[in-house]
Amino acid sequence: MEIPRLMGPALLTLAFYLWDAFHAASPARRRDARWIWQTALLGGLGILVVAWNLLLGHERAAACHAPAGHEAAPDRVPGDPGV
C-alpha cells in the first residue's frame, strides 16, 4: 500500500468534512468554544499531515537522486585517490 497515493483522497475528505461542519452548524453552535476548539484542532492536524507528507516527499526525492553509495561514503582526505 502506498501512503502518498492515499493522501489526496484523505485530505479532500477532510476538506469536505470541515466545510460541512462549518456550514451545517447553527450560528450559536459555531460560537461554542468546544466546537471552535475541535474544528481548529482537526484543521491543524490536517495541516500537520500535509507538511509532514511534503517533508517526507522531499527526503524520498533526494534519496532517489543521490549517486549509488554516496550516502554511505566516509569523508575523504584531500589527496586520497578515492578507491
C-alpha positions as CSV (number, residue, x, y, z in Angstrom):
1,M,0.0,0.0,0.0
2,E,1.4,3.4,-1.0
3,I,0.5,6.1,1.6
4,P,1.2,9.2,-0.6
5,R,-1.4,8.0,-3.1
6,L,-4.0,8.0,-0.3
7,M,-3.2,11.5,0.9
8,G,-5.2,13.3,-1.8
9,P,-8.5,11.5,-1.1
10,A,-7.9,11.7,2.7
11,L,-7.3,15.5,2.5
12,L,-10.3,16.0,0.2
13,T,-12.4,14.1,2.7
14,L,-11.1,16.3,5.5
15,A,-11.8,19.5,3.5
16,F,-15.4,18.3,2.7
17,Y,-15.9,17.4,6.4
18,L,-14.7,20.8,7.7
19,W,-16.8,22.6,5.0
20,D,-19.9,20.7,6.0
21,A,-19.2,21.1,9.8
22,F,-18.9,24.8,9.4
23,H,-21.9,25.4,7.1
24,A,-24.2,22.9,8.8
25,A,-23.7,24.2,12.3
26,S,-26.0,26.9,13.6
27,P,-24.5,30.3,14.4
28,A,-25.0,29.6,18.1
29,R,-23.2,26.2,17.8
30,R,-20.3,27.9,15.9
31,R,-19.8,30.3,18.8
32,D,-19.4,27.4,21.2
33,A,-15.8,27.2,22.4
34,R,-15.6,23.4,22.3
35,W,-16.8,23.4,18.7
36,I,-14.3,26.0,17.7
37,W,-11.5,24.1,19.5
38,Q,-12.4,20.8,17.9
39,T,-12.6,22.2,14.4
40,A,-9.4,24.2,14.8
41,L,-7.6,21.0,16.1
42,L,-8.9,19.0,13.2
43,G,-7.8,21.6,10.7
44,G,-4.4,22.0,12.4
45,L,-3.8,18.2,12.3
46,G,-4.7,18.3,8.6
47,I,-2.0,21.0,8.0
48,L,0.5,19.0,10.1
49,V,-0.1,15.9,8.0
50,V,0.3,17.8,4.7
51,A,3.6,19.4,6.0
52,W,4.9,16.0,7.1
53,N,4.0,14.4,3.8
54,L,5.7,17.2,1.9
55,L,8.8,16.8,4.1
56,L,8.9,13.1,3.6
57,G,8.4,13.5,-0.2
58,H,11.4,15.8,-0.5
59,E,13.6,13.4,1.5
60,R,12.5,10.5,-0.7
61,A,13.2,12.5,-3.9
62,A,16.7,13.5,-2.6
63,A,17.4,9.8,-1.8
64,C,16.3,8.7,-5.2
65,H,18.6,11.2,-7.0
66,A,21.7,10.6,-4.9
67,P,24.5,8.6,-6.6
68,A,24.8,5.0,-5.5
69,G,26.9,4.6,-2.4
70,H,27.2,8.4,-1.9
71,E,25.1,8.5,1.2
72,A,27.3,5.8,3.0
73,A,30.7,7.1,1.8
74,P,33.1,8.1,4.5
75,D,34.7,11.6,4.4
76,R,37.7,11.6,2.2
77,V,41.1,13.1,3.0
78,P,42.5,15.6,0.4
79,G,45.0,13.8,-1.8
80,D,43.3,10.4,-1.2
81,P,42.9,8.7,-4.6
82,G,39.4,7.6,-3.6
83,V,39.4,3.9,-4.3
